[in-house]
Amino acid sequence: MGTTIDRTTVGIVGAGPAGLMLAHLLARTGIDTVAIDIRTRHEIETTHRAGILEQDSMRLLVDSGVSDRVLRDGHEHKGIELRFDGRNHHVDFQGLTGASTYLYPQTDVFIDLADARERDGGDVRFGVSDTEVTGIDGVAGQTPAVRFTDADGARVELRCDYVVGADGSHGTCRKLVPETLRRRFFREYPFAWFGVMIEAPPSSPELIYNRSERGFALISQRTENLQRMYFQCSPGEDPDAWSDDRILAELQARVAGGDGFELKTGPITEKTVLPFRSYVQEPMRYGNLLLAGDAAHTVPPTGAKGLNLALADVRLLAEILERAVHGGDPAALDEYTDRALDRVWKAQHFSYWMTTMMHSLDPSAEATLFDERRQVGELRTLVESESGRRFLAEGYTGWPGR
């Protein structure tokens, strides 16, 4: 069987939320794309991942015509609770910044985007294999190409003007930037999150970020009858070694306090351990290759920034590619790395700050009394200061796009 030659303007490697949002935004400007992914659509939409959308991310879904389902099925959160010393301290996002966040799982964002591309006749190919990207160096006479085997076993060569790597932290596109040019910034944390899905009503109308001497806990929601909760653990923790009763007892012990707060619990339907890493690769553009989302950067989940950063990347990238393609200004690509990284490093700082403020910093040994007292002092300073609460609210709800 021979190779089929296809042609498009932008080839997108990775058809998760970042890749599909970019394809959708470019289609609105008349730019052709083909998006591919090694996963099937079913695999992506049945992989449960949490999702807190910044206000601008929610507006991007709605205003770009993807879907307004987030307004119906999403849960608006006008603030969060910081819990320490055994009681809650409310941070009012709306009162401080006039902005909210929206609890809307990443799975639903993907479904909305995949449905929109299907509805609009977009070319998305799931379940491909043997992907190879060539010709991205920008050398005269070279044509970028994405070669792959499609879901039916046919070999395809997709020739394009630009390639966007949106294939995640375990993808291949980030490695296409030559070692001599790429810089990697990495931090691995000495703890992880033990995450569980629980069949129960919400324990709180908004997220609770809890600091205790036993370690961090996050009390989140998923639906009216399904809740997501996490507690700090060792990266090597075996979730199967924990019984449901032990998990629920540990979660309750983390949030216990003089106010008598108790979690609403039920059967546990899912258990997993999530490692903590911070990563940034520079540059985010090499020749005719541009990186977006987790392919270029990852953040700890404490600040709820991962999906929002990916959407901010592709919103910017759509603007730049439109200038390059329709405006005849390929030099616009030179702006991408610096403009994207401006937000990325803000998000890295915010996520690092939230993480180190709320977690026991050295689970391999007992935290010193100094560390514990300093963290509580920081939290008290934060909640007692309007400026401090506003700083948290601005970071959590997202900074204006540039």
Contacts in CASP RR format, 6 or more apart in sequence:
PFRMAT RR
TARGET T0000
AUTHOR 0000-0000-0000
METHOD contacts of the structure
MODEL  1
MGTTIDRTTVGIVGAGPAGLMLAHLLARTGIDTVAIDIRTRHEIETTHRA
GILEQDSMRLLVDSGVSDRVLRDGHEHKGIELRFDGRNHHVDFQGLTGAS
TYLYPQTDVFIDLADARERDGGDVRFGVSDTEVTGIDGVAGQTPAVRFTD
ADGARVELRCDYVVGADGSHGTCRKLVPETLRRRFFREYPFAWFGVMIEA
PPSSPELIYNRSERGFALISQRTENLQRMYFQCSPGEDPDAWSDDRILAE
LQARVAGGDGFELKTGPITEKTVLPFRSYVQEPMRYGNLLLAGDAAHTVP
PTGAKGLNLALADVRLLAEILERAVHGGDPAALDEYTDRALDRVWKAQHF
SYWMTTMMHSLDPSAEATLFDERRQVGELRTLVESESGRRFLAEGYTGWP
GR
1 153 0 8 1.000
1 154 0 8 1.000
1 155 0 8 1.000
2 155 0 8 1.000
3 147 0 8 1.000
3 155 0 8 1.000
3 156 0 8 1.000
3 157 0 8 1.000
4 154 0 8 1.000
4 155 0 8 1.000
4 156 0 8 1.000
4 157 0 8 1.000
5 156 0 8 1.000
5 157 0 8 1.000
5 159 0 8 1.000
6 34 0 8 1.000
6 156 0 8 1.000
6 157 0 8 1.000
6 158 0 8 1.000
6 159 0 8 1.000
7 158 0 8 1.000
7 159 0 8 1.000
7 160 0 8 1.000
8 32 0 8 1.000
8 33 0 8 1.000
8 34 0 8 1.000
8 123 0 8 1.000
8 158 0 8 1.000
8 159 0 8 1.000
8 160 0 8 1.000
9 26 0 8 1.000
9 31 0 8 1.000
9 32 0 8 1.000
9 33 0 8 1.000
9 160 0 8 1.000
9 161 0 8 1.000
9 162 0 8 1.000
9 325 0 8 1.000
10 22 0 8 1.000
10 23 0 8 1.000
10 26 0 8 1.000
10 31 0 8 1.000
10 32 0 8 1.000
10 33 0 8 1.000
10 34 0 8 1.000
10 160 0 8 1.000
10 161 0 8 1.000
10 162 0 8 1.000
10 163 0 8 1.000
10 164 0 8 1.000
10 321 0 8 1.000
11 33 0 8 1.000
11 34 0 8 1.000
11 35 0 8 1.000
11 36 0 8 1.000
11 144 0 8 1.000
11 146 0 8 1.000
11 158 0 8 1.000
11 160 0 8 1.000
11 162 0 8 1.000
11 163 0 8 1.000
11 164 0 8 1.000
12 19 0 8 1.000
12 22 0 8 1.000
12 23 0 8 1.000
12 33 0 8 1.000
12 34 0 8 1.000
12 35 0 8 1.000
12 36 0 8 1.000
12 163 0 8 1.000
12 164 0 8 1.000
12 165 0 8 1.000
12 166 0 8 1.000
13 36 0 8 1.000
13 131 0 8 1.000
13 133 0 8 1.000
13 146 0 8 1.000
13 163 0 8 1.000
13 164 0 8 1.000
13 165 0 8 1.000
13 166 0 8 1.000
13 167 0 8 1.000
13 172 0 8 1.000
13 173 0 8 1.000
14 35 0 8 1.000
14 36 0 8 1.000
14 37 0 8 1.000
14 165 0 8 1.000
14 166 0 8 1.000
14 167 0 8 1.000
14 168 0 8 1.000
15 23 0 8 1.000
15 35 0 8 1.000
15 36 0 8 1.000
15 37 0 8 1.000
15 39 0 8 1.000
15 44 0 8 1.000
15 114 0 8 1.000
15 124 0 8 1.000
15 125 0 8 1.000
15 126 0 8 1.000
15 166 0 8 1.000
16 37 0 8 1.000
16 44 0 8 1.000
16 110 0 8 1.000
16 113 0 8 1.000
16 166 0 8 1.000
17 106 0 8 1.000
17 109 0 8 1.000
17 110 0 8 1.000
17 113 0 8 1.000
17 307 0 8 1.000
17 310 0 8 1.000
17 311 0 8 1.000
18 166 0 8 1.000
18 292 0 8 1.000
18 293 0 8 1.000
18 294 0 8 1.000
18 310 0 8 1.000
18 311 0 8 1.000
18 313 0 8 1.000
18 314 0 8 1.000
19 35 0 8 1.000
19 164 0 8 1.000
19 166 0 8 1.000
19 292 0 8 1.000
19 314 0 8 1.000
20 35 0 8 1.000
20 110 0 8 1.000
20 113 0 8 1.000
20 114 0 8 1.000
20 116 0 8 1.000
20 117 0 8 1.000
20 124 0 8 1.000
21 60 0 8 1.000
21 64 0 8 1.000
21 66 0 8 1.000
21 113 0 8 1.000
21 310 0 8 1.000
21 311 0 8 1.000
21 314 0 8 1.000
21 315 0 8 1.000
22 33 0 8 1.000
22 35 0 8 1.000
22 164 0 8 1.000
22 166 0 8 1.000
22 292 0 8 1.000
22 314 0 8 1.000
22 317 0 8 1.000
22 318 0 8 1.000
23 33 0 8 1.000
23 35 0 8 1.000
23 117 0 8 1.000
23 122 0 8 1.000
23 124 0 8 1.000
24 64 0 8 1.000
24 66 0 8 1.000
24 113 0 8 1.000
24 116 0 8 1.000
24 117 0 8 1.000
24 120 0 8 1.000
25 64 0 8 1.000
25 314 0 8 1.000
25 315 0 8 1.000
25 318 0 8 1.000
26 32 0 8 1.000
26 33 0 8 1.000
26 318 0 8 1.000
26 321 0 8 1.000
26 322 0 8 1.000
27 33 0 8 1.000
27 117 0 8 1.000
27 120 0 8 1.000
27 122 0 8 1.000
28 64 0 8 1.000
29 318 0 8 1.000
29 322 0 8 1.000
29 326 0 8 1.000
30 326 0 8 1.000
31 321 0 8 1.000
31 322 0 8 1.000
31 325 0 8 1.000
31 326 0 8 1.000
32 123 0 8 1.000
33 122 0 8 1.000
33 123 0 8 1.000
34 123 0 8 1.000
34 124 0 8 1.000
34 125 0 8 1.000
34 146 0 8 1.000
34 158 0 8 1.000
34 160 0 8 1.000
35 117 0 8 1.000
35 123 0 8 1.000
35 124 0 8 1.000
35 125 0 8 1.000
36 124 0 8 1.000
36 125 0 8 1.000
36 126 0 8 1.000
36 128 0 8 1.000
36 131 0 8 1.000
36 146 0 8 1.000
36 148 0 8 1.000
36 158 0 8 1.000
37 44 0 8 1.000
37 124 0 8 1.000
37 125 0 8 1.000
37 126 0 8 1.000
37 127 0 8 1.000
37 128 0 8 1.000
37 167 0 8 1.000
38 127 0 8 1.000
38 128 0 8 1.000
38 129 0 8 1.000
38 131 0 8 1.000
38 167 0 8 1.000
39 126 0 8 1.000
39 127 0 8 1.000
40 126 0 8 1.000
40 127 0 8 1.000
40 151 0 8 1.000
41 114 0 8 1.000
41 126 0 8 1.000
44 107 0 8 1.000
44 110 0 8 1.000
44 114 0 8 1.000
44 126 0 8 1.000
45 107 0 8 1.000
45 110 0 8 1.000
45 111 0 8 1.000
45 114 0 8 1.000
46 107 0 8 1.000
47 107 0 8 1.000
48 105 0 8 1.000
48 107 0 8 1.000
48 197 0 8 1.000
48 270 0 8 1.000
49 105 0 8 1.000
49 106 0 8 1.000
49 107 0 8 1.000
50 105 0 8 1.000
50 106 0 8 1.000
50 220 0 8 1.000
50 222 0 8 1.000
50 228 0 8 1.000
50 301 0 8 1.000
51 103 0 8 1.000
51 104 0 8 1.000
51 105 0 8 1.000
51 106 0 8 1.000
51 109 0 8 1.000
51 304 0 8 1.000
51 307 0 8 1.000
52 77 0 8 1.000
52 101 0 8 1.000
52 102 0 8 1.000
52 103 0 8 1.000
52 104 0 8 1.000
52 207 0 8 1.000
52 304 0 8 1.000
52 307 0 8 1.000
52 308 0 8 1.000
53 61 0 8 1.000
53 70 0 8 1.000
53 101 0 8 1.000
53 102 0 8 1.000
53 103 0 8 1.000
53 104 0 8 1.000
53 109 0 8 1.000
53 307 0 8 1.000
53 308 0 8 1.000
54 99 0 8 1.000
54 101 0 8 1.000
54 308 0 8 1.000
54 396 0 8 1.000
54 397 0 8 1.000
54 398 0 8 1.000
55 99 0 8 1.000
55 100 0 8 1.000
55 101 0 8 1.000
55 102 0 8 1.000
55 397 0 8 1.000
55 398 0 8 1.000
56 308 0 8 1.000
56 312 0 8 1.000
56 398 0 8 1.000
56 400 0 8 1.000
56 401 0 8 1.000
57 102 0 8 1.000
57 307 0 8 1.000
57 308 0 8 1.000
57 311 0 8 1.000
57 312 0 8 1.000
58 70 0 8 1.000
58 71 0 8 1.000
58 102 0 8 1.000
58 104 0 8 1.000
60 66 0 8 1.000
60 311 0 8 1.000
60 315 0 8 1.000
61 67 0 8 1.000
61 68 0 8 1.000
61 70 0 8 1.000
61 109 0 8 1.000
61 112 0 8 1.000
62 68 0 8 1.000
62 70 0 8 1.000
62 71 0 8 1.000
65 116 0 8 1.000
66 112 0 8 1.000
66 113 0 8 1.000
66 116 0 8 1.000
67 112 0 8 1.000
67 115 0 8 1.000
67 116 0 8 1.000
69 108 0 8 1.000
69 112 0 8 1.000
70 102 0 8 1.000
70 104 0 8 1.000
70 108 0 8 1.000
70 109 0 8 1.000
70 112 0 8 1.000
73 104 0 8 1.000
73 108 0 8 1.000
74 102 0 8 1.000
74 103 0 8 1.000
74 104 0 8 1.000
75 102 0 8 1.000
75 103 0 8 1.000
75 104 0 8 1.000
75 221 0 8 1.000
76 100 0 8 1.000
76 101 0 8 1.000
76 102 0 8 1.000
77 93 0 8 1.000
77 100 0 8 1.000
77 101 0 8 1.000
77 102 0 8 1.000
77 103 0 8 1.000
77 206 0 8 1.000
77 207 0 8 1.000
78 92 0 8 1.000
78 93 0 8 1.000
78 94 0 8 1.000
78 95 0 8 1.000
78 100 0 8 1.000
78 206 0 8 1.000
79 90 0 8 1.000
79 91 0 8 1.000
79 92 0 8 1.000
79 93 0 8 1.000
79 94 0 8 1.000
79 100 0 8 1.000
79 101 0 8 1.000
79 206 0 8 1.000
79 393 0 8 1.000
80 90 0 8 1.000
80 91 0 8 1.000
80 93 0 8 1.000
80 206 0 8 1.000
80 207 0 8 1.000
80 208 0 8 1.000
80 209 0 8 1.000
80 396 0 8 1.000
81 88 0 8 1.000
81 89 0 8 1.000
81 90 0 8 1.000
81 91 0 8 1.000
81 204 0 8 1.000
81 206 0 8 1.000
81 207 0 8 1.000
81 208 0 8 1.000
81 209 0 8 1.000
82 88 0 8 1.000
82 89 0 8 1.000
82 90 0 8 1.000
82 91 0 8 1.000
82 209 0 8 1.000
82 211 0 8 1.000
82 379 0 8 1.000
82 382 0 8 1.000
82 383 0 8 1.000
83 89 0 8 1.000
83 208 0 8 1.000
83 209 0 8 1.000
83 210 0 8 1.000
83 211 0 8 1.000
83 255 0 8 1.000
83 261 0 8 1.000
84 210 0 8 1.000
84 211 0 8 1.000
84 212 0 8 1.000
84 376 0 8 1.000
84 379 0 8 1.000
85 376 0 8 1.000
86 212 0 8 1.000
86 255 0 8 1.000
86 256 0 8 1.000
86 257 0 8 1.000
86 258 0 8 1.000
86 259 0 8 1.000
86 261 0 8 1.000
87 257 0 8 1.000
87 258 0 8 1.000
87 259 0 8 1.000
87 261 0 8 1.000
88 208 0 8 1.000
88 259 0 8 1.000
88 261 0 8 1.000
89 379 0 8 1.000
89 383 0 8 1.000
91 383 0 8 1.000
91 389 0 8 1.000
91 392 0 8 1.000
91 393 0 8 1.000
91 396 0 8 1.000
92 389 0 8 1.000
92 393 0 8 1.000
93 99 0 8 1.000
93 100 0 8 1.000
93 101 0 8 1.000
93 393 0 8 1.000
93 396 0 8 1.000
93 397 0 8 1.000
94 100 0 8 1.000
96 386 0 8 1.000
96 389 0 8 1.000
96 390 0 8 1.000
96 393 0 8 1.000
96 394 0 8 1.000
97 390 0 8 1.000
97 393 0 8 1.000
97 394 0 8 1.000
97 397 0 8 1.000
99 393 0 8 1.000
99 397 0 8 1.000
99 398 0 8 1.000
100 397 0 8 1.000
101 304 0 8 1.000
101 396 0 8 1.000
101 397 0 8 1.000
103 207 0 8 1.000
103 220 0 8 1.000
103 221 0 8 1.000
103 222 0 8 1.000
105 222 0 8 1.000
106 307 0 8 1.000
109 307 0 8 1.000
114 124 0 8 1.000
117 124 0 8 1.000
118 124 0 8 1.000
125 148 0 8 1.000
125 150 0 8 1.000
125 151 0 8 1.000
126 151 0 8 1.000
127 150 0 8 1.000
127 151 0 8 1.000
128 148 0 8 1.000
128 149 0 8 1.000
128 150 0 8 1.000
128 151 0 8 1.000
129 148 0 8 1.000
129 149 0 8 1.000
130 147 0 8 1.000
130 148 0 8 1.000
130 149 0 8 1.000
131 146 0 8 1.000
131 147 0 8 1.000
131 148 0 8 1.000
131 172 0 8 1.000
132 146 0 8 1.000
132 147 0 8 1.000
132 148 0 8 1.000
133 144 0 8 1.000
133 145 0 8 1.000
133 146 0 8 1.000
133 147 0 8 1.000
133 163 0 8 1.000
133 172 0 8 1.000
133 173 0 8 1.000
133 176 0 8 1.000
133 289 0 8 1.000
134 144 0 8 1.000
134 145 0 8 1.000
134 147 0 8 1.000
135 142 0 8 1.000
135 143 0 8 1.000
135 144 0 8 1.000
135 145 0 8 1.000
135 288 0 8 1.000
136 142 0 8 1.000
136 144 0 8 1.000
136 163 0 8 1.000
136 176 0 8 1.000
136 286 0 8 1.000
136 287 0 8 1.000
136 288 0 8 1.000
136 289 0 8 1.000
137 286 0 8 1.000
137 287 0 8 1.000
137 288 0 8 1.000
138 287 0 8 1.000
138 288 0 8 1.000
143 159 0 8 1.000
143 160 0 8 1.000
144 159 0 8 1.000
144 160 0 8 1.000
144 161 0 8 1.000
144 162 0 8 1.000
144 163 0 8 1.000
144 288 0 8 1.000
144 289 0 8 1.000
145 157 0 8 1.000
145 158 0 8 1.000
145 159 0 8 1.000
145 160 0 8 1.000
146 157 0 8 1.000
146 158 0 8 1.000
146 160 0 8 1.000
146 163 0 8 1.000
147 155 0 8 1.000
147 156 0 8 1.000
147 157 0 8 1.000
147 158 0 8 1.000
148 155 0 8 1.000
148 156 0 8 1.000
148 158 0 8 1.000
149 155 0 8 1.000
149 156 0 8 1.000
150 156 0 8 1.000
161 288 0 8 1.000
161 325 0 8 1.000
162 288 0 8 1.000
162 289 0 8 1.000
162 290 0 8 1.000
162 321 0 8 1.000
162 324 0 8 1.000
163 173 0 8 1.000
163 288 0 8 1.000
163 289 0 8 1.000
163 290 0 8 1.000
164 289 0 8 1.000
164 290 0 8 1.000
164 291 0 8 1.000
164 292 0 8 1.000
164 317 0 8 1.000
165 173 0 8 1.000
165 174 0 8 1.000
165 289 0 8 1.000
165 290 0 8 1.000
165 291 0 8 1.000
165 292 0 8 1.000
165 295 0 8 1.000
166 173 0 8 1.000
166 291 0 8 1.000
166 292 0 8 1.000
166 293 0 8 1.000
166 295 0 8 1.000
166 310 0 8 1.000
166 314 0 8 1.000
167 173 0 8 1.000
167 295 0 8 1.000
168 174 0 8 1.000
168 293 0 8 1.000
168 294 0 8 1.000
168 295 0 8 1.000
169 279 0 8 1.000
169 294 0 8 1.000
169 295 0 8 1.000
169 298 0 8 1.000
171 295 0 8 1.000
173 289 0 8 1.000
173 291 0 8 1.000
173 295 0 8 1.000
174 182 0 8 1.000
174 281 0 8 1.000
174 291 0 8 1.000
174 295 0 8 1.000
174 296 0 8 1.000
176 286 0 8 1.000
176 289 0 8 1.000
177 281 0 8 1.000
177 283 0 8 1.000
177 286 0 8 1.000
177 289 0 8 1.000
177 291 0 8 1.000
178 286 0 8 1.000
181 283 0 8 1.000
181 286 0 8 1.000
182 281 0 8 1.000
182 282 0 8 1.000
182 283 0 8 1.000
182 286 0 8 1.000
183 281 0 8 1.000
183 282 0 8 1.000
184 279 0 8 1.000
184 280 0 8 1.000
184 281 0 8 1.000
185 278 0 8 1.000
185 279 0 8 1.000
185 280 0 8 1.000
185 281 0 8 1.000
185 282 0 8 1.000
186 277 0 8 1.000
186 278 0 8 1.000
186 279 0 8 1.000
187 277 0 8 1.000
187 278 0 8 1.000
187 279 0 8 1.000
187 352 0 8 1.000
188 275 0 8 1.000
188 276 0 8 1.000
188 277 0 8 1.000
189 275 0 8 1.000
189 276 0 8 1.000
189 277 0 8 1.000
189 278 0 8 1.000
189 300 0 8 1.000
189 355 0 8 1.000
189 359 0 8 1.000
190 235 0 8 1.000
190 361 0 8 1.000
190 362 0 8 1.000
190 363 0 8 1.000
190 364 0 8 1.000
191 232 0 8 1.000
191 233 0 8 1.000
191 234 0 8 1.000
191 235 0 8 1.000
191 276 0 8 1.000
191 359 0 8 1.000
191 360 0 8 1.000
191 363 0 8 1.000
192 232 0 8 1.000
192 233 0 8 1.000
192 234 0 8 1.000
192 235 0 8 1.000
192 236 0 8 1.000
192 237 0 8 1.000
192 273 0 8 1.000
192 274 0 8 1.000
192 275 0 8 1.000
192 276 0 8 1.000
193 218 0 8 1.000
193 230 0 8 1.000
193 231 0 8 1.000
193 232 0 8 1.000
193 233 0 8 1.000
193 273 0 8 1.000
193 274 0 8 1.000
193 276 0 8 1.000
193 301 0 8 1.000
194 230 0 8 1.000
194 231 0 8 1.000
194 232 0 8 1.000
194 233 0 8 1.000
194 237 0 8 1.000
194 239 0 8 1.000
194 242 0 8 1.000
194 247 0 8 1.000
194 271 0 8 1.000
194 272 0 8 1.000
194 273 0 8 1.000
195 228 0 8 1.000
195 229 0 8 1.000
195 230 0 8 1.000
195 231 0 8 1.000
195 239 0 8 1.000
195 270 0 8 1.000
195 271 0 8 1.000
195 272 0 8 1.000
195 273 0 8 1.000
195 274 0 8 1.000
196 228 0 8 1.000
196 229 0 8 1.000
196 230 0 8 1.000
196 247 0 8 1.000
196 251 0 8 1.000
196 268 0 8 1.000
196 270 0 8 1.000
196 271 0 8 1.000
196 272 0 8 1.000
197 222 0 8 1.000
197 226 0 8 1.000
197 227 0 8 1.000
197 228 0 8 1.000
197 268 0 8 1.000
197 269 0 8 1.000
197 270 0 8 1.000
198 226 0 8 1.000
198 227 0 8 1.000
198 228 0 8 1.000
198 229 0 8 1.000
198 265 0 8 1.000
198 266 0 8 1.000
198 267 0 8 1.000
198 268 0 8 1.000
198 269 0 8 1.000
199 225 0 8 1.000
199 226 0 8 1.000
199 227 0 8 1.000
199 266 0 8 1.000
199 267 0 8 1.000
199 268 0 8 1.000
199 269 0 8 1.000
200 225 0 8 1.000
200 226 0 8 1.000
200 227 0 8 1.000
200 263 0 8 1.000
200 264 0 8 1.000
200 265 0 8 1.000
200 266 0 8 1.000
201 224 0 8 1.000
201 225 0 8 1.000
201 227 0 8 1.000
201 264 0 8 1.000
202 221 0 8 1.000
202 224 0 8 1.000
202 227 0 8 1.000
202 264 0 8 1.000
203 219 0 8 1.000
203 227 0 8 1.000
203 262 0 8 1.000
203 263 0 8 1.000
203 264 0 8 1.000
204 219 0 8 1.000
204 221 0 8 1.000
207 218 0 8 1.000
207 219 0 8 1.000
207 220 0 8 1.000
207 221 0 8 1.000
208 217 0 8 1.000
208 218 0 8 1.000
208 219 0 8 1.000
208 255 0 8 1.000
209 216 0 8 1.000
209 218 0 8 1.000
209 302 0 8 1.000
209 354 0 8 1.000
209 358 0 8 1.000
210 216 0 8 1.000
210 217 0 8 1.000
210 218 0 8 1.000
210 219 0 8 1.000
210 254 0 8 1.000
210 255 0 8 1.000
210 358 0 8 1.000
211 357 0 8 1.000
211 358 0 8 1.000
211 359 0 8 1.000
211 375 0 8 1.000
211 376 0 8 1.000
211 379 0 8 1.000
212 253 0 8 1.000
212 254 0 8 1.000
212 255 0 8 1.000
212 256 0 8 1.000
213 360 0 8 1.000
213 372 0 8 1.000
214 250 0 8 1.000
214 253 0 8 1.000
214 254 0 8 1.000
214 360 0 8 1.000
215 231 0 8 1.000
215 232 0 8 1.000
215 254 0 8 1.000
215 359 0 8 1.000
215 360 0 8 1.000
215 363 0 8 1.000
216 230 0 8 1.000
216 231 0 8 1.000
216 232 0 8 1.000
216 254 0 8 1.000
216 358 0 8 1.000
216 359 0 8 1.000
216 360 0 8 1.000
217 229 0 8 1.000
217 230 0 8 1.000
217 231 0 8 1.000
217 232 0 8 1.000
217 251 0 8 1.000
217 254 0 8 1.000
217 255 0 8 1.000
218 229 0 8 1.000
218 230 0 8 1.000
218 231 0 8 1.000
218 302 0 8 1.000
219 227 0 8 1.000
219 229 0 8 1.000
219 251 0 8 1.000
219 255 0 8 1.000
219 263 0 8 1.000
220 227 0 8 1.000
220 228 0 8 1.000
220 229 0 8 1.000
220 230 0 8 1.000
221 227 0 8 1.000
221 228 0 8 1.000
222 228 0 8 1.000
226 269 0 8 1.000
227 264 0 8 1.000
229 251 0 8 1.000
229 263 0 8 1.000
230 274 0 8 1.000
231 250 0 8 1.000
231 251 0 8 1.000
231 254 0 8 1.000
232 359 0 8 1.000
232 360 0 8 1.000
232 363 0 8 1.000
233 273 0 8 1.000
233 363 0 8 1.000
234 363 0 8 1.000
234 364 0 8 1.000
235 273 0 8 1.000
235 275 0 8 1.000
235 276 0 8 1.000
236 273 0 8 1.000
237 273 0 8 1.000
238 273 0 8 1.000
239 271 0 8 1.000
239 272 0 8 1.000
239 273 0 8 1.000
240 271 0 8 1.000
242 250 0 8 1.000
242 271 0 8 1.000
244 267 0 8 1.000
244 268 0 8 1.000
247 268 0 8 1.000
247 271 0 8 1.000
248 263 0 8 1.000
248 265 0 8 1.000
248 266 0 8 1.000
248 268 0 8 1.000
251 263 0 8 1.000
251 265 0 8 1.000
252 262 0 8 1.000
252 263 0 8 1.000
252 265 0 8 1.000
255 261 0 8 1.000
255 263 0 8 1.000
274 301 0 8 1.000
276 300 0 8 1.000
276 301 0 8 1.000
276 355 0 8 1.000
277 298 0 8 1.000
277 300 0 8 1.000
278 298 0 8 1.000
278 299 0 8 1.000
278 300 0 8 1.000
278 348 0 8 1.000
278 351 0 8 1.000
278 352 0 8 1.000
279 297 0 8 1.000
279 298 0 8 1.000
280 296 0 8 1.000
280 297 0 8 1.000
280 341 0 8 1.000
280 344 0 8 1.000
280 345 0 8 1.000
280 348 0 8 1.000
281 291 0 8 1.000
281 296 0 8 1.000
281 297 0 8 1.000
282 337 0 8 1.000
282 341 0 8 1.000
283 337 0 8 1.000
284 290 0 8 1.000
284 291 0 8 1.000
284 292 0 8 1.000
284 296 0 8 1.000
284 313 0 8 1.000
284 336 0 8 1.000
284 337 0 8 1.000
284 340 0 8 1.000
284 341 0 8 1.000
285 291 0 8 1.000
285 333 0 8 1.000
285 334 0 8 1.000
285 336 0 8 1.000
285 337 0 8 1.000
287 333 0 8 1.000
290 317 0 8 1.000
290 333 0 8 1.000
290 336 0 8 1.000
292 310 0 8 1.000
292 313 0 8 1.000
292 314 0 8 1.000
292 317 0 8 1.000
293 306 0 8 1.000
293 309 0 8 1.000
293 310 0 8 1.000
293 313 0 8 1.000
293 314 0 8 1.000
294 306 0 8 1.000
294 310 0 8 1.000
296 313 0 8 1.000
296 340 0 8 1.000
296 344 0 8 1.000
297 309 0 8 1.000
297 344 0 8 1.000
297 348 0 8 1.000
298 306 0 8 1.000
299 305 0 8 1.000
299 306 0 8 1.000
299 309 0 8 1.000
299 347 0 8 1.000
299 348 0 8 1.000
299 351 0 8 1.000
300 351 0 8 1.000
300 352 0 8 1.000
300 354 0 8 1.000
300 355 0 8 1.000
302 351 0 8 1.000
302 354 0 8 1.000
302 355 0 8 1.000
302 358 0 8 1.000
302 359 0 8 1.000
303 350 0 8 1.000
303 351 0 8 1.000
303 354 0 8 1.000
303 355 0 8 1.000
303 396 0 8 1.000
304 396 0 8 1.000
305 347 0 8 1.000
305 350 0 8 1.000
305 351 0 8 1.000
306 347 0 8 1.000
308 347 0 8 1.000
308 398 0 8 1.000
309 343 0 8 1.000
309 344 0 8 1.000
309 347 0 8 1.000
312 340 0 8 1.000
312 343 0 8 1.000
312 401 0 8 1.000
313 340 0 8 1.000
315 401 0 8 1.000
316 336 0 8 1.000
316 339 0 8 1.000
316 340 0 8 1.000
316 401 0 8 1.000
316 402 0 8 1.000
317 336 0 8 1.000
317 340 0 8 1.000
320 332 0 8 1.000
320 333 0 8 1.000
320 335 0 8 1.000
320 336 0 8 1.000
323 329 0 8 1.000
323 332 0 8 1.000
324 330 0 8 1.000
324 332 0 8 1.000
324 333 0 8 1.000
339 402 0 8 1.000
342 402 0 8 1.000
343 399 0 8 1.000
343 401 0 8 1.000
343 402 0 8 1.000
346 395 0 8 1.000
346 399 0 8 1.000
350 395 0 8 1.000
350 396 0 8 1.000
357 375 0 8 1.000
357 378 0 8 1.000
357 379 0 8 1.000
357 382 0 8 1.000
358 375 0 8 1.000
360 367 0 8 1.000
361 367 0 8 1.000
361 371 0 8 1.000
362 371 0 8 1.000
381 388 0 8 1.000
382 388 0 8 1.000
382 389 0 8 1.000
382 392 0 8 1.000
383 389 0 8 1.000
END
